[in-house]
Amino acid sequence: MRQVGYQSVVTNTAPTPALRMRILSQNGQESRIVGLGEQLTLRIEIDPSSAFGITARNVEARTDNGEILTLIDATG
């Protein structure tokens, strides 16, 4: 942190965290092709050694014709 007049400027030197988003089937295996109505899990992972505390909120799936399905709400 350095002083600039009456203000303090904080510079971020932590590296950008590695994020990974996966879709898992009921048996916990990663899925690349799924069927309509199939029960799935959306898993978002962040490097545990990251300096950032990141949470997923307001995640939506959209169809080609504009329909929206909320996957994760504003609470997370």
N, C-alpha and C positions, 0 to 999 in steps of 0.2 A: 504494500500500500504506500502511495506517495501523496504528499500534500500538494495541492494546486490552489493557491490562495486560501480561501476559507473552506474548501471542499477536499475530501479525500477521494482518491480514485483507486478502485480495486481492479487489478488486472487478473484475469483468469489464466492460469498456466496449466491446468489439468487437461490431459488429453481427452478427446471426445470418446465417450463410452461406446463399447461394442454392444449393439442391440441385435436380437434375433427374434423373429416372429415365426411360429410354426403352427400348423394345423394338425391335430392328432386325432386318430380314430378312437373308438371306445376301448381298444386294447392298449392304447398308449403309443402306437406306432405312428410315425409321421406319414401323412396322407398327401398325395399329389393329385389324385383324382377321387372325387367323392360323389355320392348320389344324393338326389333331392330327398330331404327328410332324414338323412343319416345324422345320428348324434355325434357331434364333434367337440373338440376342445381347442380353443385358441390360446396358445401359450406365448407370452411375451417375456423374453429373458434379457437381463442386463448383466454385464460383467460384475460380479460381486465385489471386486476390488476397486470399482469406479468411485470417484469422489462425488458423483451426482446421485441424488435420490430421485429416480424417475418412476412415475406411475402412469398407467394408461387410463385415460378418461375420454368419454365421448367418442368411442370407436363405432363406426357404422359400416355396414356392408350395403352396397348399392348395385342394383341390377342395371342391365343395359337400357331398360325402359324407364328408369328413374325411381323405382321403388326403393325405399330405405328401410333397413332392419337394424335396430340398435343392438350391438353386441356387448358393449360396455357403456353404462350410463355415466352421468356427471359425478357420481359418488365413487366410481371405480370398482 
